[in-house]
């Protein structure tokens, strides 16, 4: 009987085709799961979202006054209390609702604007120069002073924060999407689609948008983290929504009451909440970026 080396070589010969035959999406997800930073950071982000959604079930909304003024962290008040006796843990939990809502709303609006401008600049040559200049001008503007000015003029509200943050966040998304879409527009299969009479809308939906989707996913997470930072900064300056809690509002109340130096817990825990969200979002985006890169995910078949 003839000996077949492909059978006697063990499982290695059979594992390679499964990796090579897997779809790019599966290979990306597999690499993301294997990354030690991938699932933990994603779990932290999902946990924050769950806390935001389930805030009424976790803690009562902080309102009114209490005799427990400026109490340090204890078994009764895990994160201590503020200058009017409100529980800071409840403020952090309820603040997650506004912070997450602003992050999702601002990142979604910025992604839509940035993707439309970036893809339009790459796909339509007549618009490339003008839109490219618009992106460069927006990126050169001093963002924080302009955000403060616009938020102050428009009035404090969650909708204002979402729009203001998105308006100054989309240029970074547009620049990345434009750079990713430019080489795709000149590929052979895109030219072939034009040759057979495909419409611009069909080509954009079939070829261009799928090609830029990976960088859009990364931009969503990064833009959300920047939105949380921006919201916290604006709220800390008193430009947040006075009718809702956010992590920046907790810091603003502590600063306004003058207890930041004397009651360390009033600044530590909202700052940690912001830090955890931003770090988890950054690590999640880095893990995904490595997972979609064939050179770093290590699934190539020799």
FENLINTA-V480983 format. One record per pair of residues at least 6 apart in sequence whose ideal C-beta (glycine too) atoms are under 6 Angstrom apart, sorted by the first residue. I is the first residue (numbers start at 1). J is the second residue. If there is no record, write none. Layout:
BEGIN
((I,J) (I,J))
END
This chain:
BEGIN
((6,13) (16,301) (19,299) (20,301) (27,299) (28,291) (28,292) (31,291) (31,297) (32,38) (32,287) (32,288) (32,291) (35,287) (37,283) (37,287) (38,287) (41,280) (41,283) (41,284) (42,284) (44,280) (45,280) (48,96) (48,277) (49,100) (51,93) (51,96) (52,96) (52,97) (52,100) (55,93) (55,94) (55,97) (58,93) (59,90) (59,93) (61,94) (62,86) (62,87) (62,90) (62,91) (65,84) (65,85) (66,85) (68,81) (68,85) (69,85) (70,83) (70,263) (71,77) (71,80) (71,81) (72,80) (73,79) (73,80) (73,265) (77,87) (78,89) (79,88) (79,89) (79,269) (80,88) (80,265) (81,87) (82,88) (82,266) (83,257) (83,259) (88,269) (91,245) (91,250) (92,269) (92,273) (94,245) (95,245) (95,246) (95,247) (95,250) (98,244) (98,246) (99,228) (99,246) (99,247) (102,161) (102,162) (102,227) (102,231) (103,224) (103,227) (103,228) (105,162) (106,162) (106,165) (106,166) (106,227) (107,220) (107,223) (107,224) (107,227) (109,166) (110,166) (110,169) (110,170) (110,173) (110,223) (111,173) (111,220) (113,170) (114,170) (114,173) (114,174) (114,177) (115,177) (115,216) (117,131) (117,174) (118,174) (118,177) (118,178) (119,181) (119,208) (120,127) (121,127) (121,128) (121,131) (121,132) (121,178) (122,178) (122,181) (122,182) (122,185) (123,185) (135,171) (135,174) (135,175) (138,171) (139,171) (143,168) (147,164) (147,168) (150,164) (151,160) (151,164) (151,234) (151,239) (154,160) (156,239) (156,240) (156,241) (157,241) (158,241) (161,231) (165,227) (165,230) (169,223) (173,219) (176,215) (177,212) (180,212) (180,215) (181,208) (181,212) (184,208) (184,211) (190,207) (193,203) (214,292) (218,285) (218,289) (221,281) (221,284) (221,285) (222,285) (224,281) (225,278) (225,281) (228,277) (231,248) (232,247) (232,248) (232,274) (234,240) (235,246) (235,248) (235,249) (235,252) (236,248) (236,251) (236,252) (238,252) (240,246) (240,248) (240,249) (247,270) (247,273) (247,274) (250,270) (251,270) (254,260) (254,266) (254,267) (259,266) (260,267) (290,296) (291,297) (294,300))
END
